[in-house]
Amino acid sequence: MNDYTPTRSLLIALGDERRTMREGSAFLDEKCLLLAGEMLREVRRHRELMHALRKADTGARRALREAVGRHGVNGLQVHAVPPGAEQVEVHTRSLLGVGLVTAELVTAAPPTRHAVHPSPEAAACRAAHRHLAPILVELAAVSTNLARLHAEYRRTVRRVRALQDVLLPELDDSIADIDTRLEDLEREDAVASRRRA
């Protein structure tokens, strides 16, 4: 700021700029709070899904062991799910410019195909893994949301710190310097006018 000629209009403009920066800093603080709140909701959902995933995974592993024990690995492979039976539906929404997603696995009625060697173990294995898939899809969406929210939160915190720790102090110093220089100029003018009189 030392390169500028100190004037009252410059002082007023810098005061307006300081007020705007403080409002921006307050807005960014609010944004951090909103992002943190949304992250907490997503973390809770992630925990719920991980709990459900562990439970479903235990059941799916047990069902797979029983089905492999009954049919063997090669025999179980012929019990594959027909292609196109499931689709992932993704819905997007925005929170303060952060794109968030919800995803769900939509299961269409698969064409009825009968296995060559059907068994209750193979049916239980298929059902257990069908129960596992929607949890994984939703967990992927929640993990994506958490990554995006965390990145935006960190970016916003950096902006707040830059405003509060660098830009506002520099602006305050410039305003104080200009104010001091204006007072010095006014004193010099007063002294000069007294000498003339």
Secondary structure, DSSP 8 states (H G I E B T S, - for coil): -TTS---HHHHHHHHHHHHHHHHHHHHHHHHHHHHHHHHHHHHHHHHHHHHHHHHHHHHHHHHHHHHHHHHHHHHHHTT---TTSEEEEEEEEEETTEEEEEEEEEE--------SS--HHHHHHHHHHHHHHHHHHHHHHHHHHHHHHHHHHHHHHHHHHHIIIIIHHHHHHHHHHHHHHHHHHHHHHHHHHHHH-
